[in-house]
Every structure is written in structure tokens, then in C-alpha cells.
Amino acid sequence: MSKSKFVTAEMIEEIFQEQCADLTKRYITNVPGRTAAVIIVLDPVITVDSGLDPQVLWRGTLGEQEETKWPHKYSEFAFAKARAAWRTKMSNIDMFKKPALICEGDFRFPGGVYFNNLVTAISGFKTGDDDHIAAETFAIQINAKAGALFKAFLENSPPLFF
């Protein structure tokens, strides 16, 4: 369980539930050959500098929920994308522009996003660009909600002096 006070699995689940129907319709239902997609968010408390392995804080599935019915291992692909973004502290698209950063086990398509120390990844949409755009949008939404929670926390706290 994450030690983050502002980025929690419950908060991420709220955002996911708000977006789930639209994402499913746009990227799964209305796209021939699409079955499911997996979205993951890594625990932002565990940084690459900590010496620990990345941990999934939250995971969501769009479309078909039964993994045995999927044509690919979307969970594994999403984690590989996320791990690469976490390790390099950059989104997969930027990482691919620097081949020296690519390691064995990295996934060859984009979809892992690094945004303000937050890592999100998606696998299962039709293109890596679709995965990337949706993962980036999800990261921005999480960051905005965490920022609002932090602001409310500060407004309700006594003044702090450093």
C-alpha cells in the first residue's frame, strides 16, 4: 500500500470510473479487433532512486474483464511500458529517441508515461499512440486531483514555517 497521502488507489479508481465508459467506447467497442486494455499506475512513493522495484498502486481493465479471453498479455505489456518510463524518468516516446536507454524487457511500443514523478501506462488500444495519449491524459487527471487535494490540505492546516 502506498504511503502517498494524495495519490491513492481510491482516488485513481474514482477518476477511472468517470472515464471508463468513454474510453471503452472510444478505444475498445468502436475499434474492430479490440478486446480489452489495461491501465496501471505505479506507486509514486517508490522512485527509481530508492533502490526498490516499481510497484503497481492501481490497475484497471477496459472491455473484456476475463484475461483468458484476451489475445495478448495486456497486463504484462502495460507493466513493461510503465517500468521503462519509471526507470528512465521519461515517457516511452522520448525514451525511444535515445536508444542507449532501451533495455532488455522493455516493450517496443509507446504507452508508458512519466509525468511529475507519476507513471501511468496503457496497453491494448489499437496503436501505441492511442495508448500514450490516453495514459498521458490519465496521468494529468491524477496529478490535477492530487494537486487539488494537496491545496485543500494546506488551506486546512496551520501555517508551516521552515
For each residue, the residues with C-beta under 8 A, 3 or more apart:
1: 9
2: 7 8 9 43 44 45 57
3: 45
4: 7 8 43 44 45 57
5: 8 153
6: 11 146 149 150 153
7: 2 4 11 12 41 44 57 118 142 146
8: 2 4 5 11 12 57
9: 1 2 12 13 57 58
10: 13 14
11: 6 7 8 14 15 142 145 146 149
12: 7 8 9 15 16 41 57 58 60 142
13: 9 10 16 17 58 60
14: 10 11 17 18 145
15: 11 12 18 19 138 141 142 145
16: 12 13 19 20 39 58 60 138
17: 13 14 20
18: 14 15
19: 15 16 22 23 138 141
20: 16 17 23 24 60 62
21: 24 25
22: 19 25 26
23: 19 20 26 27 28 37 62 134
24: 20 21 27 28 29 62 63
25: 21 22 28 29 30
26: 22 23 30 31
27: 23 24 30 31 34 37 62 124 125 126 130 134
28: 23 24 25 31 34 35 36 37 62 63 124 125
29: 24 25 34 63
30: 25 26 27
31: 26 27 28 34 125 126
32:
33: 126
34: 27 28 29 31 37 63 124 125 126
35: 28 63 64 69 70 71 124
36: 28 61 62 63 64 65 67 69 70 74 124
37: 23 27 28 34 61 62 63 74 122 123 124 125 131
38: 59 60 61 62 74 75 77 78 122 123 124
39: 16 59 60 61 62 78 120 121 122 134 135 138
40: 56 58 59 60 75 78 79 82 120 121 122
41: 7 12 56 57 58 59 118 119 120 138 139 142
42: 46 54 55 56 57 82 86 118 119 120
43: 2 4 46 54 55 56 57
44: 2 4 7 47 57 117 118 119
45: 2 3 4
46: 42 43 50 52 53 54 55
47: 44 50 117
48: 54 86 87 89
49:
50: 46 47
51:
52: 46 55
53: 46
54: 42 43 46 48 82 83 86 87 119
55: 42 43 46 52
56: 40 41 42 43 59 79 82
57: 2 4 7 8 9 12 41 42 43 44
58: 9 12 13 16 40 41
59: 38 39 40 41 56 75
60: 12 13 16 20 38 39 40
61: 36 37 38 39 64 65
62: 20 23 24 27 28 36 37 38 39 124
63: 24 28 29 34 35 36 37 124
64: 35 36 61 69 70
65: 36 61
66: 69 70
67: 36 70 75
68:
69: 35 36 64 66
70: 35 36 64 66 67 73 74 124
71: 35
72: 77 123 124
73: 70 76 77
74: 36 37 38 70 77 78 123 124
75: 38 40 59 67 78 79 123
76: 73 79 80
77: 38 72 73 74 80 81 107 111 123 124
78: 38 39 40 74 75 81 82 111 112 121 122 123 124
79: 40 56 75 76 82 83 121
80: 76 77 83 84 105 106 107 112
81: 77 78 84 85 92 107 109 110 111 112 121 122 123 131 135
82: 40 42 54 56 78 79 85 86 112 119 120 121
83: 54 79 80 86 87 105 106 112
84: 80 81 87 88 92 95 102 103 106 107 112
85: 81 82 88 89 90 91 92 95 112 113 114 119 121
86: 42 48 54 82 83 89 112 114 119
87: 48 54 83 84 103
88: 84 85 95 101 114
89: 48 85 86 114
90: 85 94 95 101 114
91: 85 94 95 110 112 113 114 115 132 136
92: 81 84 85 95 96 107 109 110 111 112 113 128 132
93: 96 97 110 132
94: 90 91 97 98
95: 84 85 88 90 91 92 98 101 102 106
96: 92 93 99 102 110
97: 93 94
98: 94 95 101 102
99: 96 102
100:
101: 88 90 95 98
102: 84 95 96 98 99 106
103: 84 87 106
104:
105: 80 83
106: 80 83 84 95 102 103
107: 77 80 81 84 92 111 112 123
108:
109: 81 92 123 127 128 131
110: 81 91 92 93 96 128 129 131 132
111: 77 78 81 92 107 121 122 123 125 128 131 132 135
112: 78 80 81 82 83 84 85 86 91 92 107 119 120 121 135
113: 85 91 92 119 120 121 132 135 136 138 139
114: 85 86 88 89 90 91 117 118 119
115: 91 118 119 120 136 139 140 143
116: 139 143
117: 44 47 114
118: 7 41 42 44 114 115 139 142 143
119: 41 42 44 54 82 85 86 112 113 114 115 139
120: 39 40 41 42 82 112 113 115 135 136 138 139 142
121: 39 40 78 79 81 82 85 111 112 113 131 135
122: 37 38 39 40 78 81 111 125 131 132 134 135 138
123: 37 38 72 74 75 77 78 81 107 109 111 131
124: 27 28 34 35 36 37 38 62 63 70 72 74 77 78 131
125: 27 28 31 34 37 111 122 130 131 134
126: 27 31 33 34 130
127: 109 130 131
128: 92 109 110 111 131 132
129: 110 132 133
130: 27 125 126 127 133 134
131: 37 81 109 110 111 121 122 123 124 125 127 128 134 135
132: 91 92 93 110 111 113 122 128 129 135 136
133: 129 130 136 137
134: 23 27 39 122 125 130 131 137 138
135: 39 81 111 112 113 120 121 122 131 132 138 139
136: 91 113 115 120 132 133 139 140
137: 133 134 140 141
138: 15 16 19 39 41 113 120 122 134 135 141 142
139: 41 113 115 116 118 119 120 135 136 142 143
140: 115 136 137 143 144
141: 15 19 137 138 144 145
142: 7 11 12 15 41 118 120 138 139 145 146
143: 115 116 118 139 140 146 147
144: 140 141 147 148
145: 11 14 15 141 142 148 149
146: 6 7 11 142 143 149 150
147: 143 144 150 151
148: 144 145 151 152
149: 6 11 145 146 152 153
150: 6 146 147 153 154
151: 147 148 154 155
152: 148 149 155 156
153: 5 6 149 150 156 157
154: 150 151 157
155: 151 152
156: 152 153
157: 153 154 160
158:
159:
160: 157
161:
162:
